[in-house]
Amino acid sequence: MTPFMSEKKNAYGDFRFSLYAVVNHVGTIDTGHYTAYVRHQKDTWVKCDDHVITMASLKQVLDSEG
């Protein structure tokens, strides 16, 4: 990740990042289904499940597994 990180650090000496998408996979290594949560605007998230796009909360994004 280093080539894609900013030189700037926060007050704690850690790098900061902005989460803009989460991809989940349900199934096996051979088969399964992907969904994604994508930040649409600052505080707006959507869930992409094939052709179905629905609004999602930040809690849903952070609690998602797969």
C-alpha positions as CSV (number, residue, x, y, z in Angstrom):
1,M,0.0,0.0,0.0
2,T,2.9,2.3,0.6
3,P,3.1,3.6,-3.0
4,F,-0.6,4.8,-2.7
5,M,-0.3,6.4,0.7
6,S,0.2,10.1,1.5
7,E,3.4,11.3,3.1
8,K,1.3,13.1,5.7
9,K,0.5,11.6,9.1
10,N,-2.0,12.6,11.7
11,A,-1.2,13.9,15.2
12,Y,-0.8,10.3,16.4
13,G,1.7,9.4,13.8
14,D,-0.7,7.1,12.0
15,F,-1.8,7.3,8.4
16,R,-5.4,8.4,7.9
17,F,-7.7,7.0,5.2
18,S,-11.2,7.4,3.9
19,L,-13.3,4.3,3.4
20,Y,-15.2,4.5,0.1
21,A,-16.1,0.9,-0.6
22,V,-16.4,-2.5,0.9
23,V,-16.6,-5.7,-1.2
24,N,-18.1,-8.8,0.3
25,H,-18.1,-12.4,-1.0
26,V,-20.4,-15.2,0.1
27,G,-19.6,-18.7,-1.0
28,T,-16.6,-20.8,-1.7
29,I,-13.3,-20.2,-3.5
30,D,-14.9,-21.8,-6.6
31,T,-18.3,-20.2,-6.6
32,G,-20.3,-17.5,-4.8
33,H,-21.8,-14.1,-4.9
34,Y,-20.3,-10.6,-4.5
35,T,-21.9,-7.5,-3.2
36,A,-20.4,-4.1,-2.5
37,Y,-21.2,-1.1,-0.4
38,V,-20.1,2.2,-2.0
39,R,-20.0,5.6,-0.5
40,H,-22.0,7.8,-2.8
41,Q,-21.6,11.1,-1.0
42,K,-20.0,12.1,2.3
43,D,-22.6,10.4,4.5
44,T,-24.5,8.4,1.9
45,W,-23.9,4.7,1.3
46,V,-25.5,2.3,-1.3
47,K,-25.5,-1.5,-1.5
48,C,-24.8,-2.9,-4.9
49,D,-26.2,-6.4,-5.4
50,D,-26.2,-7.2,-9.1
51,H,-28.6,-4.8,-10.7
52,V,-30.3,-3.9,-7.4
53,I,-29.0,-0.7,-5.8
54,T,-30.4,0.2,-2.3
55,M,-29.6,2.8,0.3
56,A,-27.5,1.5,3.3
57,S,-26.4,2.9,6.6
58,L,-22.9,3.2,7.8
59,K,-23.7,0.6,10.5
60,Q,-24.7,-1.9,7.7
61,V,-21.4,-1.2,6.0
62,L,-19.2,-1.7,9.1
63,D,-21.2,-4.7,10.2
64,S,-21.0,-6.4,6.8
65,E,-19.1,-9.7,6.4
66,G,-18.2,-11.9,3.6
